[in-house]
């Protein structure tokens, strides 16, 4: 409440119960800007030390030849020589093909099965909450635990998988991780198994925001299940699908733990994907400059595929 002066101009001072104007209350102290910086300082320091510094170091090292054993004094500037050698390296192209097969099969399978599982878990079925948690568990389990479990399951002689295949009449069961032909498909099976729950959870959250009024209108028009999925559900899930394709492909192109634990790139070089090839080049052969150049080329390739995926989905979403 304010007191108005006889001239009609507000005085700005609050009035007391006796009608007398009282002096304005002391202004509330505003927090200083540096207090906010203090709260985010730990994260900023962590990002600078563990993200920015390594990123800049990789870019700089990609133009050098450096053997870690020689120390910092052994760093030699070689310009674009590493990048030229990368494109002439048969081992690099072999790892590119294996990475594209690994990601190109596992990512679409994970997305399709995640969509099917998400649609199933979105229905009113008994134990739905427990089923959602069970399917998501593989995504949060340690890579070491997953690798050891599948090593036992796919053991050529005593594994449960081959015992089941033998019971079904298959005499020559695959040797899985001991076979140069079956090792990569076995890793793809594990990657799909571990990622389906995550994809289903993302699809479930998108289905919760589906436009219910469109489904009601479709029901009034007598649309069937397939028509409603094709016209309403799928267009509303296009942005979610693109997000999953991009993030899963990036994750697959960086996948290192399972391969290092189970196959170590073998047998031979049957599972030497790009991350493991970079590891071999840098930490087994100590060619840090060349490994950094491989990392830069890989980054640019993943960035190009991401931009192509984003460009391909424009205009296909329900709200575009």
Backbone torsions as a table, in degrees:
resi	resn	phi	psi	omega
1	UNK	NA	138.5	177.8
2	UNK	-122.7	155.6	179.6
3	UNK	-96.1	131.0	-178.5
4	UNK	-97.2	132.0	179.4
5	UNK	-71.8	157.8	-180.0
6	UNK	-54.0	-27.6	-179.5
7	UNK	-79.1	-3.8	-178.8
8	UNK	90.8	-0.1	-179.2
9	UNK	-93.4	124.1	179.9
10	UNK	-61.3	139.7	178.2
11	UNK	-82.9	-22.2	-178.6
12	UNK	84.2	-6.8	-179.3
13	UNK	-99.2	133.9	178.7
14	UNK	-65.7	149.1	-178.6
15	UNK	-95.5	143.7	175.9
16	UNK	-84.4	172.1	179.4
17	UNK	-63.7	-23.6	179.7
18	UNK	-84.2	-1.4	179.4
19	UNK	91.6	-5.4	179.3
20	UNK	-85.5	142.1	176.8
21	UNK	-70.1	136.9	178.4
22	UNK	-108.5	151.5	179.9
23	UNK	-63.9	148.6	-179.3
24	UNK	-61.7	144.8	-179.5
25	UNK	-66.7	154.8	179.4
26	UNK	-62.3	132.9	-178.5
27	UNK	-61.5	143.1	179.9
28	UNK	-71.7	131.4	-178.6
29	UNK	-63.9	126.8	179.4
30	UNK	-87.8	137.8	178.6
31	UNK	-64.7	140.9	-179.9
32	UNK	-76.1	155.4	-176.4
33	UNK	-63.0	-32.6	-176.0
34	UNK	-67.5	-20.1	177.0
35	UNK	-65.3	-41.9	177.1
36	UNK	-63.6	-40.0	178.0
37	UNK	-63.4	-33.2	177.7
38	UNK	-63.5	-37.0	-178.9
39	UNK	-67.9	-38.1	-176.4
40	UNK	-93.7	-3.5	-177.8
41	UNK	-58.5	-44.6	179.4
42	UNK	-57.2	-42.7	178.8
43	UNK	-67.0	-38.9	179.1
44	UNK	-62.4	-41.9	179.3
45	UNK	-64.2	-43.0	179.2
46	UNK	-62.6	-43.8	179.3
47	UNK	-64.1	-40.9	-178.9
48	UNK	-65.2	-43.5	-175.3
49	UNK	-75.2	-41.6	-170.6
50	UNK	-104.6	-3.8	177.4
51	UNK	-124.2	-57.8	-175.2
52	UNK	-67.6	-47.2	-178.5
53	UNK	-61.7	-48.1	176.1
54	UNK	-61.8	-37.4	-179.2
55	UNK	-63.9	-48.0	179.1
56	UNK	-64.8	-37.3	-179.9
57	UNK	-63.2	-41.6	179.4
58	UNK	-63.1	-43.0	179.7
59	UNK	-60.8	-45.5	-178.9
60	UNK	-68.0	-42.4	-177.8
61	UNK	-67.1	-25.7	-178.8
62	UNK	-64.4	-17.1	177.9
63	UNK	-100.9	15.7	-177.7
64	UNK	-130.1	167.4	169.0
65	UNK	-115.1	119.4	-173.6
66	UNK	-143.5	120.8	171.2
67	UNK	-99.1	123.4	-174.1
68	UNK	-57.5	-31.7	-177.4
69	UNK	-64.1	-28.2	-177.4
70	UNK	-80.0	-5.7	179.9
71	UNK	77.6	-178.2	-177.8
72	UNK	-65.9	-25.5	178.9
73	UNK	-69.1	-14.1	-179.2
74	UNK	-90.2	4.0	179.5
75	UNK	-72.4	126.3	-178.1
76	UNK	-125.9	127.3	179.6
77	UNK	-74.6	126.1	-178.4
78	UNK	-124.0	7.6	177.9
79	UNK	65.5	-130.6	-176.4
80	UNK	-91.7	9.6	-175.4
81	UNK	-59.3	-40.1	179.6
82	UNK	-61.8	-41.8	-178.3
83	UNK	-67.6	-37.5	177.0
84	UNK	-63.9	-42.5	-179.7
85	UNK	-67.6	-32.3	178.6
86	UNK	-59.9	-45.3	-177.5
87	UNK	-74.1	-12.3	175.7
88	UNK	-99.8	1.2	-172.6
89	UNK	-89.4	113.7	177.7
90	UNK	-62.4	-33.4	178.7
91	UNK	-64.3	-36.4	177.6
92	UNK	-64.6	-47.4	-178.8
93	UNK	-66.5	-34.3	175.2
94	UNK	-62.5	-42.0	178.9
95	UNK	-69.0	-32.0	176.6
96	UNK	-63.5	-45.7	-179.9
97	UNK	-62.1	-45.1	-179.8
98	UNK	-63.4	-38.4	178.9
99	UNK	-66.5	-41.1	179.3
100	UNK	-65.9	-38.2	177.2
101	UNK	-66.6	-45.8	-178.7
102	UNK	-61.0	-49.3	-178.8
103	UNK	-76.8	-37.2	-176.2
104	UNK	-68.4	-22.7	176.7
105	UNK	-96.3	-45.2	-173.9
106	UNK	-70.7	-37.7	-176.6
107	UNK	-68.4	-50.4	176.9
108	UNK	-61.2	-40.6	178.8
109	UNK	-62.2	-43.1	179.0
110	UNK	-62.1	-41.5	-178.4
111	UNK	-67.6	-45.5	-178.4
112	UNK	-64.7	-47.7	179.9
113	UNK	-67.1	-33.9	176.8
114	UNK	-65.3	-38.3	177.0
115	UNK	-64.9	-45.4	179.1
116	UNK	-62.2	-42.5	179.8
117	UNK	-67.8	-39.3	178.4
118	UNK	-63.0	-42.4	177.9
119	UNK	-63.9	-38.2	179.8
120	UNK	-68.0	-43.2	-177.8
121	UNK	-76.1	-11.1	177.2
122	UNK	-81.1	-11.4	178.9
123	UNK	-85.0	162.4	-177.8
124	UNK	-82.5	85.8	-178.9
125	UNK	-117.1	153.3	-179.9
126	UNK	-63.2	138.9	177.9
127	UNK	69.9	27.1	-175.0
128	UNK	-61.6	-42.4	-178.5
129	UNK	-64.3	-41.9	179.7
130	UNK	-66.3	-39.4	179.2
131	UNK	-64.0	-39.6	178.1
132	UNK	-59.9	-43.8	-179.7
133	UNK	-66.3	-40.6	-177.8
134	UNK	-64.0	-44.6	-178.4
135	UNK	-69.4	-23.0	-178.7
136	UNK	-85.9	-16.9	-176.4
137	UNK	-55.8	-44.8	-178.7
138	UNK	-56.9	-26.9	-177.6
139	UNK	-72.0	-25.7	-176.0
140	UNK	-105.0	-1.7	179.1
141	UNK	-77.6	148.3	179.9
142	UNK	-58.4	142.1	178.3
143	UNK	-60.7	-36.0	179.8
144	UNK	-63.7	-44.2	179.0
145	UNK	-63.7	-42.3	178.5
146	UNK	-62.8	-45.2	-178.6
147	UNK	-63.1	-44.5	-179.4
148	UNK	-66.0	-38.0	179.2
149	UNK	-63.3	-46.0	-178.3
150	UNK	-73.0	-27.1	173.8
151	UNK	-60.9	-40.7	178.4
152	UNK	-72.4	-41.2	-178.1
153	UNK	-65.2	-35.3	-176.3
154	UNK	-103.3	21.9	174.3
155	UNK	-61.7	128.0	-174.2
156	UNK	-58.2	-32.9	-174.5
157	UNK	-100.6	-39.0	-174.1
158	UNK	-119.5	3.9	-177.6
159	UNK	-71.1	150.2	-178.6
160	UNK	-65.0	-34.9	-177.2
161	UNK	-62.1	-49.4	-178.6
162	UNK	-69.6	-29.9	176.0
163	UNK	-65.3	-40.3	177.4
164	UNK	-65.8	-43.7	178.7
165	UNK	-62.4	-38.0	177.0
166	UNK	-65.4	-39.3	178.4
167	UNK	-65.3	-26.7	178.5
168	UNK	-84.2	-0.9	176.1
169	UNK	103.5	1.7	179.6
170	UNK	-82.7	112.8	-174.8
171	UNK	-78.5	-46.8	-177.7
172	UNK	-98.6	79.4	-179.7
173	UNK	-71.5	149.1	-178.7
174	UNK	-62.4	151.2	175.2
175	UNK	-86.5	0.6	176.8
176	UNK	51.0	-113.6	-171.5
177	UNK	-69.3	-14.0	177.1
178	UNK	-89.5	-2.4	-177.6
179	UNK	-111.1	132.8	177.9
180	UNK	-68.8	-18.0	-179.9
181	UNK	-87.5	-35.3	-172.9
182	UNK	-102.3	-8.8	-175.2
183	UNK	-64.1	-45.7	-179.3
184	UNK	-66.9	-45.3	175.0
185	UNK	-57.8	-35.7	178.7
186	UNK	-65.3	-39.5	177.5
187	UNK	-66.2	-34.7	177.4
188	UNK	-64.9	-40.5	177.8
189	UNK	-59.3	-43.9	-179.6
190	UNK	-65.7	-41.6	-179.7
191	UNK	-63.0	-41.4	178.8
192	UNK	-66.2	-45.2	179.7
193	UNK	-58.5	-39.4	-177.8
194	UNK	-78.2	-20.5	-174.5
195	UNK	-104.4	-12.8	-176.4
196	UNK	-63.0	-41.5	-179.2
197	UNK	-62.4	-39.8	178.4
198	UNK	-64.6	-46.4	179.7
199	UNK	-62.6	-40.5	179.3
200	UNK	-63.3	-39.1	179.9
201	UNK	-65.0	-41.4	178.8
202	UNK	-65.0	-42.8	177.9
203	UNK	-64.6	-37.0	179.1
204	UNK	-60.9	-44.5	-179.9
205	UNK	-64.1	-34.0	177.7
206	UNK	-71.7	-37.3	-179.8
207	UNK	-66.8	-26.7	178.4
208	UNK	-65.1	-26.2	-179.0
209	UNK	-98.6	13.0	-179.4
210	UNK	-63.7	143.7	-176.9
211	UNK	-70.3	100.1	-176.2
212	UNK	-64.8	-30.7	-178.2
213	UNK	-65.4	-29.7	178.0
214	UNK	-71.3	-37.1	176.6
215	UNK	-64.9	-39.5	178.8
216	UNK	-63.9	-41.2	178.3
217	UNK	-65.8	-37.9	179.0
218	UNK	-66.0	-38.4	177.0
219	UNK	-62.0	-40.8	179.1
220	UNK	-64.4	-31.9	179.3
221	UNK	-84.6	-1.7	178.0
222	UNK	78.2	25.4	-179.4
223	UNK	-71.1	144.5	178.8
224	UNK	-84.3	178.9	-178.2
225	UNK	-62.6	-45.7	-177.7
226	UNK	-66.1	-40.0	179.4
227	UNK	-63.6	-43.0	179.1
228	UNK	-65.4	-35.6	178.2
229	UNK	-67.9	-43.3	-175.3
230	UNK	-70.9	-35.8	-172.7
231	UNK	-94.5	-31.4	-173.7
232	UNK	-113.8	-55.9	-170.7
233	UNK	-65.1	-53.8	-175.6
234	UNK	-62.9	-46.3	177.4
235	UNK	-59.7	-33.4	178.8
236	UNK	-73.9	-17.6	-179.1
237	UNK	-99.0	-0.6	-178.4
238	UNK	-58.8	-48.7	178.2
239	UNK	-59.1	-38.8	178.6
240	UNK	-65.3	-40.8	179.4
241	UNK	-63.7	-41.9	178.6
242	UNK	-63.7	-42.4	177.5
243	UNK	-58.5	-44.4	-179.4
244	UNK	-66.6	-43.3	-179.8
245	UNK	-60.3	-43.8	-177.5
246	UNK	-67.9	-49.3	-176.6
247	UNK	-68.9	-38.4	178.7
248	UNK	-68.5	-37.3	178.7
249	UNK	-66.9	-40.9	177.2
250	UNK	-61.9	-43.0	179.1
251	UNK	-63.6	-41.1	180.0
252	UNK	-67.2	-37.2	180.0
253	UNK	-71.8	-15.0	177.4
254	UNK	-106.2	2.4	-175.6
255	UNK	-62.3	122.4	-176.4
256	UNK	-132.7	-38.6	-170.8
257	UNK	-59.2	-51.2	-177.4
258	UNK	-62.6	-42.9	-177.9
259	UNK	-66.2	-43.0	179.3
260	UNK	-64.3	-36.4	-176.6
261	UNK	-77.7	-41.5	-169.7
262	UNK	-93.9	-48.9	-171.6
263	UNK	-115.5	-18.3	-176.3
264	UNK	52.7	38.3	177.6
265	UNK	84.2	-7.9	-174.5
266	UNK	-104.4	-169.2	-1.6
267	UNK	-65.1	141.2	-172.2
268	UNK	66.0	-121.8	173.2
269	UNK	-123.0	31.0	-174.2
270	UNK	-66.0	-24.2	-179.8
271	UNK	-126.6	25.2	178.7
272	UNK	-82.4	84.0	176.8
273	UNK	-79.1	176.7	-175.0
274	UNK	-57.9	-46.0	179.3
275	UNK	-59.9	-40.6	-179.1
276	UNK	-73.1	-32.1	177.0
277	UNK	-66.1	-39.0	175.9
278	UNK	-63.6	-41.7	178.9
279	UNK	-61.8	-45.5	178.9
280	UNK	-60.2	-45.9	-177.0
281	UNK	-64.1	-41.6	-176.0
282	UNK	-83.1	-46.3	-169.2
283	UNK	-104.8	-6.0	173.7
284	UNK	-110.8	-36.6	178.9
285	UNK	-103.3	-5.1	175.5
286	UNK	59.8	32.0	176.2
287	UNK	-101.1	77.1	-172.0
288	UNK	-69.9	-35.5	178.3
289	UNK	-64.3	-45.2	180.0
290	UNK	-67.2	-41.1	177.6
291	UNK	-62.4	-37.2	178.0
292	UNK	-65.9	-38.4	177.5
293	UNK	-64.1	-40.3	175.8
294	UNK	-60.6	-41.3	178.6
295	UNK	-62.9	-40.3	178.9
296	UNK	-65.7	-42.6	178.8
297	UNK	-64.2	-41.3	178.0
298	UNK	-61.5	-44.0	179.2
299	UNK	-59.4	-45.5	-179.1
300	UNK	-66.0	-37.0	177.6
301	UNK	-64.8	-45.4	178.6
302	UNK	-64.3	-38.8	178.4
303	UNK	-62.9	-41.7	179.4
304	UNK	-64.2	-44.1	178.7
305	UNK	-64.5	-36.8	177.8
306	UNK	-63.5	-44.8	179.6
307	UNK	-65.4	-37.4	177.4
308	UNK	-64.5	-42.1	178.2
309	UNK	-62.5	-44.7	179.0
310	UNK	-62.9	-40.1	-179.3
311	UNK	-68.0	-35.5	-177.2
312	UNK	-69.6	-26.9	-175.7
313	UNK	-90.1	-7.0	-177.9
314	UNK	-63.3	132.5	179.4
315	UNK	84.7	-1.0	-178.6
316	UNK	-101.0	-12.6	-178.9
317	UNK	-78.4	161.0	-175.9
318	UNK	-63.8	-36.6	-173.5
319	UNK	-99.3	7.8	178.7
320	UNK	-76.6	NA	NA
